Amino acid sequence: MTNKPFQKIGIVGSGRMGEDIFYHLNDFEYSLVWVFRRQDIRGKAVEKFNKKMRRMHKAGALDDKTLKQKNENTLMTLNQEDLSDCDLIIEAIVEDAEIKSGLFRSLDQVVNRDCVFVSNSSSIKPSRICPNSERRRRFAGLHFFFPARFNGLIEINGTNACSYQTIDALKTFAEAIEKKPLVLSEEGTFILNKIIVYSQAPAFWTLKEKVLSIK
């Protein structure tokens, strides 16, 4: 793999995480394709992006050349077909295995065969939502933590079918976007979420036993 295995990145999902991932990646030199499910959501996102770029340009955070590159290398669209030549696609839609599976099956039909698919899911194992195709070698979990800009960790959750080359490419990508990759087997996925749950449990029992109030 090269030092920059991915050049063009697609993001599917316009909720809090999808937007957060988009703006974090926008700080780096990637071509970005952001896919929306509704025109009204897309319209608001385009307006927000343009306003932010103008503000940064006016403040001197972006020079003319960089502003031009950001605009030329950013596509906000309703069409999944615009993802066809991406190197990496990041899914960040609703936490529903059936909906995610349907999305990946659909993408598998229109996106080039070498593209890597990843899910930002924080609870659904990647093997449950991977298309039943040769894409399995290039499919993994890539779990950003909110807010993506400020949280330095990222979980890479591979499956038994995922290739070593894919994992290595995702590790390189994580480091390129200034994240520390935590590579986990599927049996050990979402370890940080599990730690949080374990730490919350004593607080729940303390409340239930009326030792302390919520306040």
Residue pairs with C-beta under 8 A, 6 or more apart in sequence:
1 165
1 168
1 169
1 172
3 172
3 176
4 172
4 176
5 87
5 169
5 172
5 173
6 30
6 87
6 88
6 116
6 169
6 173
7 30
7 31
7 87
8 30
8 31
8 32
8 33
8 85
8 86
8 87
8 88
9 25
9 30
9 31
9 32
9 33
9 86
9 87
9 88
9 89
9 90
10 32
10 33
10 34
10 35
10 82
10 83
10 86
10 88
10 89
10 90
10 111
11 18
11 21
11 22
11 25
11 32
11 33
11 34
11 35
11 89
11 90
11 92
12 18
12 35
12 80
12 83
12 89
12 90
12 91
12 92
12 93
12 103
12 107
13 35
13 91
13 92
13 93
13 120
14 34
14 36
14 37
14 41
14 42
14 45
15 92
15 93
15 94
16 146
17 92
17 120
17 144
17 146
17 148
18 34
18 92
18 93
19 45
20 144
20 146
20 147
20 148
20 149
21 90
21 92
21 120
21 144
21 148
22 32
22 34
23 148
23 149
24 144
24 148
24 149
24 177
25 32
25 177
26 32
26 70
26 74
27 149
28 176
28 177
29 69
30 73
31 73
31 74
32 73
32 74
32 75
33 75
33 77
33 82
33 83
33 86
34 45
34 74
34 75
34 76
34 77
35 77
35 78
35 79
35 80
35 82
35 83
36 42
36 45
36 76
36 77
36 78
37 78
38 78
39 78
42 76
42 77
42 78
45 76
46 76
49 74
49 76
53 62
53 67
53 70
53 71
56 62
56 67
57 63
57 64
57 67
62 70
75 82
80 106
80 107
80 110
81 110
83 89
83 107
83 110
83 111
83 115
84 110
84 111
84 112
85 112
86 111
86 112
86 115
87 114
87 115
87 116
88 115
88 116
88 118
88 173
89 107
89 111
89 115
89 116
89 117
89 118
90 118
90 119
90 120
90 142
91 100
91 103
91 104
91 117
91 118
91 119
91 120
91 121
92 120
92 144
93 99
93 100
93 103
94 100
95 121
95 122
95 123
95 124
97 124
97 128
97 129
100 119
100 121
100 124
100 129
101 128
101 129
101 131
104 117
104 119
104 129
104 130
104 131
104 135
104 139
105 131
107 117
107 131
108 117
108 131
108 133
108 135
111 117
113 134
113 135
114 138
115 138
116 138
116 139
116 140
116 166
116 169
116 170
117 130
117 131
117 135
117 138
117 139
117 140
118 126
118 139
118 140
118 141
118 142
118 170
119 126
119 129
119 140
119 141
119 142
120 141
120 142
120 143
120 144
121 129
121 141
121 143
122 143
122 190
122 193
123 190
123 193
125 141
125 157
125 159
125 186
125 189
126 139
126 140
126 141
126 157
126 158
126 159
126 162
126 186
126 189
127 159
127 160
127 161
127 186
130 136
130 139
130 159
130 161
131 139
136 159
136 161
136 162
137 161
137 162
137 163
137 166
138 162
138 163
138 166
139 159
139 161
139 162
139 166
140 156
140 157
140 158
140 159
140 162
140 166
140 167
140 170
141 155
141 156
141 157
141 158
141 189
142 154
142 155
142 156
142 157
142 170
142 174
143 154
143 155
143 156
143 157
143 190
144 151
144 154
144 179
145 151
145 153
145 154
145 192
152 178
152 179
152 180
153 179
153 180
153 182
153 192
154 174
154 179
154 180
154 181
154 182
155 181
155 182
155 184
155 189
155 190
155 191
155 192
156 167
156 170
156 171
156 174
156 181
156 182
156 183
156 184
157 184
157 185
157 186
157 189
157 190
158 166
158 167
158 183
158 184
158 185
158 186
159 186
160 186
167 183
170 181
171 181
171 183
174 180
174 181
175 181
182 191
182 192
184 190
184 191
206 212
207 213
207 214
